[in-house]
Amino acid sequence: MARALIFSGLLLAVCIYAMVRGGKPERYAAGFYLAAFIASALSAQFGTELYHSINWGIFAIDLILAVSLSVLALHANRYWTIWASSIQLVAILAHLAKMLVPEIAATAYQITLLVWSYAAMPVLVAATWRHRQRLRLYGADLAWSAPPTSVEA
């Protein structure tokens, strides 16, 4: 229970920092993480033996988060979004491994999912800090990638 409170507090602090001090990509990611956290907490209420088998609700939430972060990475003018989507894709791989090999120990499955949840936090903190740094240095920080230009033949 204490670990869940520590994680919740850290995630909330990181997301508030990103929402208050970050650019649009950082704020979007913070919103995605908070929505996934709340949805996962609700979904976990319906799983009796949380890590002994796949909780399909949490798998779906993780998949939606991975897709959301990947779409963000495609449009944002930030490299950290690639790291964020990659971290979430590792969580998807953990779910897939448990699906393919149900005998994987519940503790190993749990640790694999939770470690990557913690790993996403310093990425968002660093991204927000770098955004602030770019604003100080250059006065602006382009949030979105420029659309491709067409070349006339």
Rosetta blueprint (number, residue, H / E / L):
1 M L
2 A H
3 R H
4 A H
5 L H
6 I H
7 F H
8 S H
9 G H
10 L H
11 L H
12 L H
13 A H
14 V H
15 C H
16 I H
17 Y H
18 A H
19 M H
20 V H
21 R H
22 G L
23 G L
24 K H
25 P H
26 E H
27 R H
28 Y H
29 A H
30 A H
31 G H
32 F H
33 Y H
34 L H
35 A H
36 A H
37 F H
38 I H
39 A H
40 S H
41 A H
42 L H
43 S H
44 A H
45 Q L
46 F L
47 G L
48 T L
49 E L
50 L L
51 Y L
52 H L
53 S L
54 I L
55 N L
56 W H
57 G H
58 I H
59 F H
60 A H
61 I H
62 D H
63 L H
64 I H
65 L H
66 A H
67 V H
68 S H
69 L H
70 S H
71 V H
72 L H
73 A H
74 L H
75 H H
76 A E
77 N L
78 R L
79 Y L
80 W H
81 T H
82 I H
83 W H
84 A H
85 S H
86 S H
87 I H
88 Q H
89 L H
90 V H
91 A H
92 I H
93 L H
94 A H
95 H H
96 L H
97 A H
98 K H
99 M H
100 L H
101 V L
102 P L
103 E L
104 I L
105 A L
106 A H
107 T H
108 A H
109 Y H
110 Q H
111 I H
112 T H
113 L H
114 L H
115 V H
116 W H
117 S H
118 Y H
119 A H
120 A H
121 M H
122 P H
123 V H
124 L H
125 V H
126 A H
127 A H
128 T H
129 W H
130 R H
131 H H
132 R H
133 Q H
134 R H
135 L H
136 R H
137 L H
138 Y H
139 G L
140 A L
141 D L
142 L L
143 A L
144 W E
145 S L
146 A L
147 P L
148 P L
149 T L
150 S L
151 V L
152 E L
153 A L
